[in-house]
């Protein structure tokens, strides 16, 4: 008897191999590192600007919904909690992912974080949208590395699209 265990042949057991191959393609795209040209650097921190994230959401999913669930002030920061909804272009299923973002409220020079009375006049007006952008980016990052600065260590390895003959894909769709 052999002590070697045989790996399951996932492509042979799925109900719709063609759908699985398409999902592998989508997941490969979502898990890809964003091009360097999409990224910006501010004070030594690399990030993907919100307009680029929104553009990718529209490009990949054709549409998305973003709803703010809660806004709070904690210490001297604005916190925004929201839900991003996208429709999988292959399956038609809606996926909801939550995101959170925080941005410090600008205070008069020399103030300590808890001196709320020293908030600059239009600070909330400026800082709340920044927190919302971070929350949306946080939610989008859960869909895949393509929405991040590329630093994620999670790697996708397609199981269905590797070395699957086209005849097998066509046969699974009959």
ABEGO torsion letter per residue (X at the ends): XBABBBBBBAAAABABAAAAAAAAAAAAAAABBBBAAABBBBGGBBBBBAAAAAAAAAAAAGBBBBBBABBBBBEABBBBBBBBBBBBAAAGBBBBBBBBBBBBBBBBBGBBAABAAABBAAAAAAAAAAAAAAAAAAAAAAAEAAABAGABABBBBBAAABGBBAAAAAAAAX
